[in-house]
Amino acid sequence: SKVDDSTYVGSAVYSPQLDLHFMFKLSSYASVFTSEAWAIYNALLFALHNDLSRIVIISDFKSVLDSFAVFRNRTNNYIISYIRALIEEAKFCNTQVNFIWVPSHCGIQGNEIADQLADKKAIGEGAESNFMTPYSDLFSIPRMRLSKGECSADEVKKKWKNLRDRYMKIVSLEKLPSGSASKPSRRKWQYYDSMSFLRDTFLEKETVSNITNLDEDLSNDNVAAQVEREDNDTVDASRGMFCS
């Protein structure tokens, strides 16, 4: 969650079954999308590190869930790539991961608690981690400063031009090694075209096919029923984690 005029952005994971609550303080430049993705990433990390056989991750941020639904969805956010990798690792470790999307602010207790943890409480008490702000979030900094009147459009353009000129100067001064390595490198889309045969086997394959949209009969009992395993008399009962 992003709190106005705050130094940090909050992110949280809450699980009543596991008596678990994680709170993280992220950079103020991080977007709400990124904070939700960071919570899901840490929920998956916890499940794998603790050898859980089955978990259910509940989120009210549908665009985050959609972003790692299939491999072909391109992303500029490295956390989404990390989540995709952990989902594949979970499959390899026979850890069943289910995702449930719920609308926000609908009175679902676990979701409300996760939101509270991710708000001012996470910003005040949350742990600082190895989080690095995705460069896609940094694009919003000039727009944010413009809206606050901290700089003018001409100043932003001037700084951008200076950065671009410095980059081009460094590139022009860089010496290429001799031999075959000195040949101009192929454009990335040329490699993509040469790998087109993989599209049916990898680029198009689903990463997550078990995203449930819980958009009706929104009650705590209904969420609990989704989270609980059908054969809940076994030791491997489902573990529900609310992310915010």
N, C-alpha and C positions, 0 to 999 in steps of 0.2 A: 504494500500500500504506500502511496505517496502522500505525504502530509505537506501542505503549503508552507513555504518559508522554513523548511527543515533542512538540517545538515545531512540527514540520512533518509533513505527509503527503507521501509520495513518489509520483511519477508518472514513467513512462519509456516510451520507444519504442526498439526495437532492430531493426536490419535487417542480417543478415550479407551479403546481396547488395550493399547500398549502403555497407557499412562505416560504419553510422550508429548512434549511440546518443545519445538525448536524455534528460536527467534534469531534473525540475522539483521545486522545493520549494513545496508548497501549504500553505495555512493549516491549523493543527491542527483547525479546525472542519470542514474538508472531509471528506466521507464517502468510503468506498472506491469507491462508485458514481461519485462525481464525479471522483475521481482517474483512474479508467479512462476515463471520457468525455473528460477533458482530454487523455489520451494519444492517443486516437483522433482527436480534433479536431486536434492538432498533426501527426499523421501525414498527415491529409488536407491540411492547410496546406502541408506540405513537398512533397507530390506535385504540388499545383497550382502552387506557386511555381517548381518545377523542371521543369514541363511533362512529367511522366511520363505515358506513354500508357496504362499499366496497372499497378495495384498490388493487392496482396492484404493485407488487414489481419486479423491473427490475434489473437483475444482469448479469454480464459477466463471472461469476465463476460457471461453470456448475457442477463441482464436489461438491460444497457446496449444490446446489439445489438437486443433486442426493442423498446426504448423509441423508436428512430427507424425501425422497420421500416415503419410507415405513418403518414401525417399525422394521422389521427384520434386517435392516441394522445396524450392530453394530458400535458403535462409542466410542472412548476414549476422545472425546471432549465434555465437559459438555455443551457448548453453543448450540450444535446441539440438545441435550436433552431439553434444555430450549425452543428452537424454536419449537420442536414438541409439547411441552406442550402448548405454546401460540397458535399454529394452532388449537389444540383441544379446547382451550378456545374460540377462534374466532368462531368455529362452534357452540359452546354452546350459544354464544352471538349473533348468526345470522349475524356475520360479514363475508362477502365473501372475501376471499383472493385468488388472482390469482398471479402466478409467470410467468415471461417472461425471457427467457435466450436470450441474444444477444452476438454475438462475440465482443471481445474487439477491440478498436482502429479502428472502422469502420465509424467514423464521426457522430455518433449519439450524438446530442448535450447534452442531459441530462446525458448520460453516461460519456461523456468527462468532463463535469463540476464536476460530482461526483468524477472522478479520480483526478481532480485538487485539490478538497477539501481534498481528502484523502492523497495527497502527502505532499509536504513540508508545505502547509498552515495548515493542520491539526496538523502536528508535532509542528508548531510554535504557533498556536492559539487554537488548540483543547482542549476540557475539559478533565480533568482526572476524570475517573469514578471509580466505584467499580469493575472494570475488574480484574480478576485473570487469570494468564497465565495457560492454560490447561497443565496438566503434559505430555500429548503427545507431546507438543511443546518443552518441556524441554529436550527431548531425543536428540534433535539436537545440544545442547550446546557443548558436547564433540567434535562432528564432526566439528562444527564451529571453536572451538579453535584449533583443530588440523590443519585445513586448513589455519588458520592465523599464525600458528607456535608459538602459545602462550604456548603450552605444547606438550609433546611427548606422543606417544602411551603407553609407559611404565608407565608414570605418571597417565594417565587416568585409566589404568588397576589397578594400586596400589590404587587409590582413590576409585574405584568401589569395590575392595576387602575389604577395610577398612569399607566402608558403609555396605556391606553385612555382615561382621563379627560382627559389632555393632548391626545390626538388629537381627541376629541370637542369640546373647547374651541376648538381651532384651527379645526375645521370650522364650528362655530357662529359664529365671529367673521369668517369669510371672507365678503366681500361679493361678490355676483354682479353682473356688468355688466348694464346696462340693455338693453332690446330683446329680440330673440328668444333671445339667448344667456342671458338670465336665466331662461328656462323650465327646469323640471327636466329633467335629461338622461335619456335612455331607458336602461333597464336593459340590460346587455350581452347578456342572453339574447334580448331583443327583436330586436337586430341579427342575432343568430345565426339566429333563426327566419326573418327576412326574407331571409336568404342560404341558405335550405335547398336552393335549386335547385342550389347548387354541390356538394352532398354527393357526387353521383355522379361529378363531374368533378375535384374537388380534394380534399375532405376525406377521401374514401374511397380515394384512389389510393395505390398502394404507393410508398414511397420506396426501399426496398431489397428486391429480390426474389431476390438472389443471396447469401443467408446460408446457408452450408454447415455442417451439424452433423457434425463429425468425431468420432463417438463409438464407433468401432470400428476395429480394426487400428491402434491408436495407436502408431505408430513414427515416428522422425524421417524415415525414407524416405518414409512415407506423406504426412506433412506437406509434405515437399519436393516430392513429386509433385503435390500440390494447388497448391502455390505456383508451380511452373514452368509456363510457357506451353506449349501443345501444339507450337506451331511455334517452339521455342526457338532455332532456328538464325537467327532474324531479330534485328535490333537491338533490337526492342521486347520484350525478355524481361520477364517479370513480376517485380515488386519486392515481396518479402514483408516486412511490418512486424509485429513482435510488440509488443503494447501491454499495459501493466500499470499 
